Amino acid sequence: MAMKKKTKPSRNAEPSMGLPSDSSITEAIDNEAAGNVIAKLGGKRMDLESQIRDISLKDIELNPDNELFRMMDNEEDIRILAEDIRRNGLLHNLVVYPKLEGKEKKFVLLSGERRYKAMDYLQRQGEAKWNVVKNCHVITTELSENERKVILYSANLQVRGGFADEQIRRKAVAEFVACLQKEPFNLTAEKARKAVKEIASVDRRSIERDLRLENELNPVLLQLLDEKLLNRRDAEAFLTLSAEEQKKAAEMFLEIKNVKDAADRERIHLGFKDALIAVTLARTPAEANKLLEEALEKAAQQMQTADKPGTAAAEKKKDPIVRNAITKNLPDATKKLQRVLKRRGVEKSISTRSKQEREEAVRELDEMIEAASRLKALIEGIE
């Protein structure tokens, strides 16, 4: 895609605070990273025309398609950015497209939402100079809803491609791949994944894992992952379960969520989750089925006695996970490591992993050993 500018181009300063650049959309259209990928997606070049104009702040609207990335922002970031804009001016121009509301023309953001919010903050502080946003890029070429979304996502993925929030990255990658398979791009799933890799600073393996979780994990289990009731490693382990096994597990997790007593609920949830991990490590389908049925039965029995007076306290005395207030969940972690060591072909399985993965595992184990050693020394040093 090539951007035809009818007036002078926007200033090109380095972004601060990791914000999108002043022309992140035009760069996402023109440059060698994201832009050329998008330009070739439909099999032909598409020239986008734009104007540069001043727009009243009240005539600019947030883009609903940016809701996912908006989760990364907070009020403190906006305040800090506002102070920077107050001192240095708006170095990074907004990019918008026009939208008619009856006879009234509005402009919807494609890039620069945080800058817009920062100027809105300054305006609400009584600084009238920010009532009008100078030098906005207005894309005048008519685009479909999906084309606009692809441009928006490509710019965000290019700038935030390595962002730390696993959930946002996972959902952004999955949604972007889905958009690229629609009109007018019509890419295959494989080519869409390749396009993500070229745009975002996310390795191919992470992209594949993100897509597997979004597309193959039971929707209830996926929701539990989004709610942080399951961690990423647990969720990836549950992918090895069949669709029917995942469904049974998901139904049980939903029942557990209805347990009123928080202590009971957490105890049963953690116990059932660990039992499911054991199912994923089973050596045969028959063993997996047996372990799953036992896990379901045990959780059901625990829920029958849950919420009764004294139940949680009584179980705590018997539950090894909470038997020691100092070590708390260490027995749980130890059991997981023991299960890995007992797994058939564990050495061969490890050998198939990349050098980077093995080094990361060693680093994590070293950190665990160091922390355990320090805690042990601290405990032994107290008379």
N, C-alpha and C positions, 0 to 999 in steps of 0.2 A: 504494500500500500504506500502511496506517496501522498504527502500532505501538500496541497497547494495553498499557500498563504497569500491572501490578497493585500495584506499590509505587512509591516515589519514584524519579524519574529520576536518572540518573547525573550527576555533576558535569560541567561543560562548560568545561574550560580549554583554552587554545590549545596545540596540539601542539608539542613541541620536536623538533629534529633532523629535521623533515620526516616524523615518524611519523604513522600514522593517528590521527584524533582519538579522544577517549575514547568516543564513541558513533558511530564511523564507519559501523557497520552500520545503527543506527537512523536516522542521518542519511541514509544511502543508501536508506532506506525512506521517510522522511518529508519530506526537504527538496525544494526546487524544482529541484535539479540532477538527481542520479541517481535519487532516490526516485520522483519523479512519472513519470519515464520508465518505470521498472520497474512502477509501479502500473498503467500503461496498456498494458503489453505484451500481457497476456492478454485485453484488451478489457473487463476489469472490475476493480474494486478488490478486493484481498484483504487482509483485516485479519490482522495477525500479533500474536499475544499473547506476552508475555514476563513473566518474573519476575526479581526481583533477589535474589540469594542469595550466601552465602559458600561457596566450594568449595575443597577440599583441592587443593593444587598437583599432587599425584600422581594425581589423578583427571581431570586435563585432558590431552588429547591433541592433537598437531599435526594439522592438516588436510592430507591428501595432495594436495588440489586446490590448495594454496598453494605447491607445489613450484617452480613457475615463478618466482613473485615472490621466493621464498626465496633465489634465486640472487643477489639484490641485497644480501643481508645479509652481514656478516662479524663475526668475533669482537670486533674493536675497537669496532664500533658497539654491540654487545651490552654490552660492558664499560662504555662511556661511559653508555649508557642505565641500566645497573644503578646506577652512581654517582649519577645524577640521581634515580632512584627512592629510593635510600637517603636522599638529602638531603631530597627534597620529597614523598615518598610516591607512591602510584600515583594519578595524576591522570586517567589514561585507562583506563577500565574495559574488561575483556575481554568479548567477546560470544561465546557458545557455544551449542551445541544438544546435547540429551541423546542418549546412545546406550547401549543395553543390551548387555552382554557376559555372556551367561548370566543370572545373577541380580544381577550387579554393574552399577551405572550409572556410565558414564563421560560426559565432556563434551568435545566436539570444537570446536576454535576456528573461529570465523568471522571474528574480528577480534582483533588484539593478539598475534600470534605473537612479535614481538620483545620485547614487554613480558613475556610469559610466559617467554621465554628469559632475560631479565634477572633476573626473580625466581628462576628456577631457578639462575642463576649466584650470586645472593646466598645462596640456601639452601645451595648447595654450599660457600660460604665460611663456613658455620657460623651463619648468621643465621636462627634458627628463626622469627622473626616473619613470614617470607614463606612458611611452610609452607601457609598458608591465604590464598587470594586473596579479598579483600573485594569485595562489590557487583558480582559478575559479572552481566551480562545473559544470561539463559537464554531462548532462543526456544522456546516450548512448542508453537507451532503445528506440526503435522506437515508437513514439506516433502519433495518428491521430491529425489533426488540432483541433478537438473539445476537445480531451483529454488535449492537451496543454493549450487550452483556459480555461478549467475548473480548471487546476492547477494554472494558472496565476490569475484567478478571485478569487479562494479560498484563495490564499495567500494575495491578496489585501483586500478582505473582512474580513479576519481574523485580519489583522493589522489595517485596516482603517474602520472597520465595523461601528463604531459610528461617522464617519466623518460628519462634519456639513453641507457640501454642499448638499442640498436636491436633486438637480437635478442629481448630479453624483451618489449619493446613490440609488436613484430611478431607474435610468437606469442600474446601475450595478446589482441590485437585479433582475430586469426583465430579463436582458440578461443571468445572471447566471442560473436562473430558466429555461429559454428556452434551454440553453445548456444541462442541466441535463436531459431534456426530449428527447434528441437525442442519437444516437449511441455513445459509447457502453453502456451508462448508462440506458437509456430507463425508467426513473422514471416517475411516475404519477405526475401531477401538485401538488398534495397534498404532496407527499414525497419530491418533489423538494423544495417546500416552507419550509418544516421541515428541510431539509439539510441546507438551508440558515440560519435558526434560530440557528442551532447548530454551524455553522461556524462564523457568524458575531454577533457583539454585538448590534443587532437591535431587538427590541421586535417584537413579532409576529403581533401585530396590525399594526405597522408601515410597516412591510413587506406586509401585505394584502392591506393597503392603497396605497403603492407604486405601487403594481401590478395592482390595479384597475385603477389608473390614466394612467399607461402606456398601459393597454390593453383595457380599456373601454371608455376613454375620446376621443372625436372626434380628429383626427390628427391635425387639424388646431388649436383647442383649446390647445392641448398638446404643439404645437409649440409656441403658445403665452405664455404658462407657462414657457417654456424653455427660451424664450426671456425676461422673467421678466415683460411682459405686463399684465399678470395675476398673482396673488399670489396663494399660495398653497390652502388657504382656499376657495378662489373663485372657483378654479378648482374643488375642492372636492364637493363644492355645486352644480356645474354644472353637476356632475355625476348623480344627481337625475333627470335631464332632460332626456326625451326620446331621442333615436338616431336621430329622425327627428327634434326635438327641438334643439338639439346640432348642427345639420347640419345648420339649419336656423341661429342660433346664430353665428356660425363660418363664414358663408358667409357674414354676416353683419360686423363682425369684420374685415374681409379682405377688404371690401369696405371702412370702416372707415380708415384703414391704408393708403389708397390712397389719403386721404384729404391732400392737400399741406400745408396749414397753420398749424403750430405746435400747436398753442393755440386752434384753432378750433378742430383739431384732438384729442387732449387730452380731451377737454371738452366733445366731442361727445362720445369718448371711455369710459370715466368714467361714463357718464350718462347712456349709454347703459348697461355697466357692472352692475351698481346698479339696473337698471330695471330688469336685468336677475336674480339678487339675489332675488328680489321680486317675480319673477315667481317661483323660487324654494321653496318659503315659502307659496305659494298658498294652500288653503285648499281643493280645488277640481280641477279635470282636466279641467273643464269648465272655472274656474277662471284663472288657469294657462295659458290656451290657449288665453283667452282675454287679459291678461297682456302681454303675449309674442307678440301678434299682435300689441298691442299699443306701445310696446317698439320698435318693428321693424319700425312701421310707423313714430314714433317720430324721430328715428335716420335717417331715409330716408329723412324726411323733413329738418332736421338740415343740412344734407349733401348737399341738394339742394341749400341752401343759404351760405354754407361754402365757404371759399376762396374768398368771395367778399369783397371789401374794407369796413372796418368798422364793419364787421359782428362780429368778435371776441370781439371787444370792446363793441359793443351793447349788446351781449349776457352776457358779464361779469356783466353788470349792473343788469341784470335780474336773473343771476344764483346765488343761495344762497351759492353754494360751494365756490365761489371766492368773495363773497361780502365783506369779511373782510380779509385784508392782514395778520392780526395777527393769527386768528384762522384757516384760510384756510379750511382744510378738516374736521374740527370738526363736522359741521352739517351732513356730510356724515356718520361719525362714529356713531353719535347720532341716525340717522335714522335706521341704521343697528341694533343697540341695541333695538330700539323701535319695529322693526319688529320681533326680537326674542321674546320679551315679549308678543307680540300679537299672536304669533303662537299657534295654538290649541294644547293642551296637552304638553305645554312647560315644566311644572313641572315633568310630567311623563317621558318625554324625557330625562331631566337632571338626573333623578333618575336612569336611565339605564346606565349612564356613570360610568366608574371606579372611585374609590376614587382619584387616581392619576390625572385623567383628571379634576375632579371637583376642586381639590386643585390647579391645574395649572391655571384653569379659574379664580379662586378667586385671585390668585397671579397677573395675568395679569390685572384684574379689579382694584385691589388695586394700581398697578403701574399707571394705567390710572387716577384714582381718585387723587392720590398724585400729578401727573404731572399737572393735571387740576387745582388743588387747589393752587399749587405754581405759575402757570401762572396767575391765577385769582388775587392772592395776589400782584403779581408784577404789574399787570395792575392797580389795585386799589390804589397801593402805589405811583403811578406817578401822580403828580398834573398837 
